[in-house]
Amino acid sequence: MAHPYHHAVRSARLFGGVAEDYLAIHDWFDESKAHLADVRHRALRHHSEGIFLCETIFGATLTNSIGKQVPVRTVGEQHVKDDLGWIPSVKDWLQHIEVQPWMGRTPFRPQTDEAGSLVPAEVADDGGTA
């Protein structure tokens, strides 16, 4: 589905109430579009862990405008299934990321003074002569 509102309309049809009852949940799933506006944004929340995180944020249930309690996890599952057709795990997404050199250990070491304490960045940047 192209927009969180369309997910919310579908939720209202499935669970009762109006689209606005569900829009915050569907907006949350698609917030990552602000940073990457293609399907890869889904790797951040469109998986089983994202569904459980949604439940942690929004609560176990929501009460819609007709007074019906609806499990938030069920709404999250609907969102992910509408977009992907199934519910992947985080592993399903991450195993397809190509490892880049910067993702591993780097030669960067923080600056320390003689006592081994970290030197603030603004001091370390000028060679410690400030």
Contacts in CASP RR format, 6 or more apart in sequence:
PFRMAT RR
TARGET T0000
AUTHOR 0000-0000-0000
METHOD contacts of the structure
MODEL  1
MAHPYHHAVRSARLFGGVAEDYLAIHDWFDESKAHLADVRHRALRHHSEG
IFLCETIFGATLTNSIGKQVPVRTVGEQHVKDDLGWIPSVKDWLQHIEVQ
PWMGRTPFRPQTDEAGSLVPAEVADDGGTA
1 7 0 8 1.000
1 10 0 8 1.000
1 82 0 8 1.000
1 83 0 8 1.000
3 30 0 8 1.000
4 23 0 8 1.000
4 26 0 8 1.000
4 27 0 8 1.000
4 29 0 8 1.000
4 30 0 8 1.000
5 19 0 8 1.000
5 23 0 8 1.000
5 26 0 8 1.000
7 22 0 8 1.000
7 26 0 8 1.000
7 29 0 8 1.000
7 78 0 8 1.000
7 79 0 8 1.000
7 82 0 8 1.000
8 19 0 8 1.000
8 20 0 8 1.000
8 21 0 8 1.000
8 22 0 8 1.000
8 23 0 8 1.000
8 25 0 8 1.000
8 26 0 8 1.000
9 19 0 8 1.000
10 78 0 8 1.000
10 82 0 8 1.000
11 19 0 8 1.000
11 21 0 8 1.000
11 22 0 8 1.000
11 25 0 8 1.000
11 26 0 8 1.000
11 70 0 8 1.000
11 75 0 8 1.000
11 78 0 8 1.000
12 18 0 8 1.000
12 19 0 8 1.000
12 21 0 8 1.000
12 22 0 8 1.000
12 64 0 8 1.000
14 78 0 8 1.000
15 22 0 8 1.000
15 64 0 8 1.000
15 68 0 8 1.000
15 70 0 8 1.000
15 74 0 8 1.000
15 75 0 8 1.000
16 64 0 8 1.000
16 66 0 8 1.000
16 68 0 8 1.000
16 70 0 8 1.000
17 64 0 8 1.000
17 65 0 8 1.000
17 66 0 8 1.000
17 68 0 8 1.000
18 64 0 8 1.000
18 65 0 8 1.000
20 65 0 8 1.000
21 62 0 8 1.000
21 64 0 8 1.000
21 65 0 8 1.000
21 70 0 8 1.000
22 62 0 8 1.000
22 64 0 8 1.000
22 75 0 8 1.000
24 58 0 8 1.000
25 54 0 8 1.000
25 58 0 8 1.000
25 62 0 8 1.000
25 72 0 8 1.000
25 75 0 8 1.000
25 76 0 8 1.000
25 79 0 8 1.000
26 75 0 8 1.000
26 79 0 8 1.000
28 45 0 8 1.000
28 54 0 8 1.000
28 57 0 8 1.000
28 58 0 8 1.000
29 45 0 8 1.000
29 46 0 8 1.000
29 54 0 8 1.000
29 76 0 8 1.000
29 79 0 8 1.000
29 80 0 8 1.000
30 41 0 8 1.000
31 45 0 8 1.000
32 41 0 8 1.000
32 42 0 8 1.000
32 44 0 8 1.000
32 45 0 8 1.000
33 41 0 8 1.000
35 41 0 8 1.000
42 83 0 8 1.000
42 84 0 8 1.000
42 93 0 8 1.000
43 93 0 8 1.000
43 94 0 8 1.000
43 97 0 8 1.000
45 53 0 8 1.000
45 54 0 8 1.000
46 79 0 8 1.000
46 80 0 8 1.000
46 83 0 8 1.000
46 84 0 8 1.000
46 88 0 8 1.000
46 93 0 8 1.000
47 80 0 8 1.000
47 87 0 8 1.000
47 88 0 8 1.000
47 89 0 8 1.000
47 90 0 8 1.000
47 92 0 8 1.000
47 93 0 8 1.000
48 87 0 8 1.000
48 88 0 8 1.000
48 89 0 8 1.000
48 90 0 8 1.000
49 89 0 8 1.000
49 90 0 8 1.000
51 73 0 8 1.000
51 76 0 8 1.000
51 77 0 8 1.000
51 80 0 8 1.000
51 87 0 8 1.000
52 73 0 8 1.000
54 72 0 8 1.000
54 73 0 8 1.000
54 75 0 8 1.000
54 76 0 8 1.000
55 72 0 8 1.000
55 73 0 8 1.000
58 72 0 8 1.000
59 72 0 8 1.000
60 71 0 8 1.000
60 72 0 8 1.000
60 73 0 8 1.000
61 69 0 8 1.000
61 70 0 8 1.000
61 71 0 8 1.000
61 72 0 8 1.000
62 69 0 8 1.000
62 70 0 8 1.000
62 72 0 8 1.000
62 75 0 8 1.000
63 69 0 8 1.000
63 70 0 8 1.000
64 70 0 8 1.000
77 87 0 8 1.000
80 86 0 8 1.000
80 87 0 8 1.000
80 88 0 8 1.000
81 87 0 8 1.000
110 118 0 8 1.000
110 119 0 8 1.000
110 124 0 8 1.000
111 118 0 8 1.000
111 119 0 8 1.000
111 123 0 8 1.000
111 124 0 8 1.000
112 118 0 8 1.000
112 119 0 8 1.000
113 119 0 8 1.000
119 128 0 8 1.000
122 130 0 8 1.000
123 130 0 8 1.000
END
